[in-house]
Amino acid sequence: MDFDKWQEIFESLRRHKLRTILTAISVWWGIFMLIILLGAGSGLENSAKRDFEDDSMNTFFIYGGVTSLPHKGLKPGRYIQFDNEDREILDERIEGIEYTSGRLWLWGDNLTKYEDKALSFDLRPVHPEHLHIEKTIIEQGRFLNEADLGSFRKVCVIGDLVKEELMPNIADPVGQYVNIKGIDFMIVGVFTDKGWEGERKNIYLPITTVQKVFYGRDRISQLLATSDSKNMEETMMMKERIISSLATRHNFDKEDNQAIYIWNNFENFKDFQTFFGMLKGFLWFVGIGSILAGVIGVSNIMLIIVKDRTREIGIRKALGATPRSIISMIVTESVFLTGISGYVGVLSGFGIIELLGYAMEKFEVELEFFYKPQISPAVIFSALLILIIAGVVAGYFPAKKAATISAVEAMNN
């Protein structure tokens, strides 16, 4: 190690404390903002991934709409209402369908009572295969089955948070009765869900029971189906077959985009990946822009240092110092200043992101659009690599200028 060179570097930085501190802050801020931006971006991305992973990736969510095109003498403006036969069509006529289920919306007062406590929860009347579509995890008892639907049983499966809030002192609620919208339902199971917290506050009911008791007809608000293929082309072909089959049954033009709407998880996950790829690129662009602003500051400072040390450089050259040794001294000082301040910026940004993630987990803060922000080792490595390159670039051009100064010219300054 060249102790003389390092002694000169520290002496140069010490003589200009304010200039050194301001330059270091500009580099620190640039790399700090890059880490914070990427950490925030990861929180948004993880939230979206969590929502996708909550359901089977190859799931179709099918909604009825209002026709916008005339068809076979029928005027536009007809509302498309699904029923049990539509689900049977998906099961029997669409090749490649793995699971199907209907969902039924229950509006109004969804008050659920147990003993002297009454709370409101989301009610989801569904078919048994909904268990696989939603990736529901049974903790106690069982999920709904075909016997429940065939016999119109008044049974339900509650989320673990429903259990905690409605019956906190009951270890095993299976077999207990709760009153839902004025009717007693027996609990047959307790479930949890890896999705956001709201999913665990649902109560699942047999869809046929709800149709009979609350509606008096077999209407379905939403159809769900999963494909047994994870190939994009096959998934899109299945989507077209679903549209064609439902168009035939409900007499609407299959080109009518307003008649039904299909949300395809697999298709939208591809769009999601593209979007977040672009978002990451934008965040890197903004962050690197901030770093470059700091690097320009370092380069300007190094130019000033070269100017201040012109006479000293001339003496060195007169004593036999090579241009390479002069360039090495200036570049080393630049890399040292950039590296130290940037490293502190990386640690600061990483610390804040980790602290935020820990606090959210510790205090059970769950945001719908922000989940588990994190910084990967690859990002840290990339940031440090950028710092090294930036330090070399910031110091090279001032160093190159210093190396071209002639000894005679420098001694006369």
Number of C-alpha atoms within 10 A of each C-alpha: 5 6 8 8 16 15 10 13 18 12 11 15 16 12 10 11 11 11 14 16 13 14 22 23 17 24 31 26 23 24 31 26 21 25 29 24 20 25 26 20 20 21 22 19 24 18 22 20 16 17 16 19 16 18 21 17 19 22 26 25 16 21 18 18 16 18 22 18 18 15 14 8 7 12 12 16 14 17 15 20 17 20 17 16 13 18 20 13 14 23 17 9 12 16 13 15 18 18 19 23 26 26 21 22 15 16 8 7 10 15 15 23 20 15 10 6 10 15 13 16 20 19 22 20 25 27 24 23 20 23 20 16 22 19 17 20 16 18 14 17 15 16 27 23 13 12 11 20 20 11 11 17 17 20 22 27 26 26 24 22 19 22 19 13 13 21 17 11 10 11 9 14 20 18 13 13 19 22 15 22 16 11 12 17 20 17 24 19 23 26 26 20 20 16 20 17 16 14 19 22 23 21 22 27 28 29 25 27 22 24 17 13 12 11 12 11 13 16 22 25 17 19 23 25 25 25 23 15 14 12 11 13 11 14 22 14 10 19 18 12 17 22 21 15 17 21 18 11 11 15 17 26 20 20 12 18 15 18 26 20 16 17 14 20 21 21 17 13 17 11 12 17 14 12 13 16 13 12 15 17 13 14 21 17 13 16 22 18 15 20 26 20 14 26 26 18 18 28 23 17 19 22 20 13 18 19 17 11 15 21 19 15 23 23 17 17 20 15 10 10 14 13 18 11 15 19 20 19 16 27 23 20 22 27 22 18 20 28 23 15 23 29 19 18 26 25 16 19 24 20 15 16 23 17 14 16 18 15 12 16 13 9 8 10 12 15 13 14 14 16 23 21 23 22 20 11 9 9 15 16 12 11 23 17 13 18 24 18 13 24 25 23 19 27 28 21 18 23 28 17 14 23 23 11 16 15 20 13 11 20 14 9 9
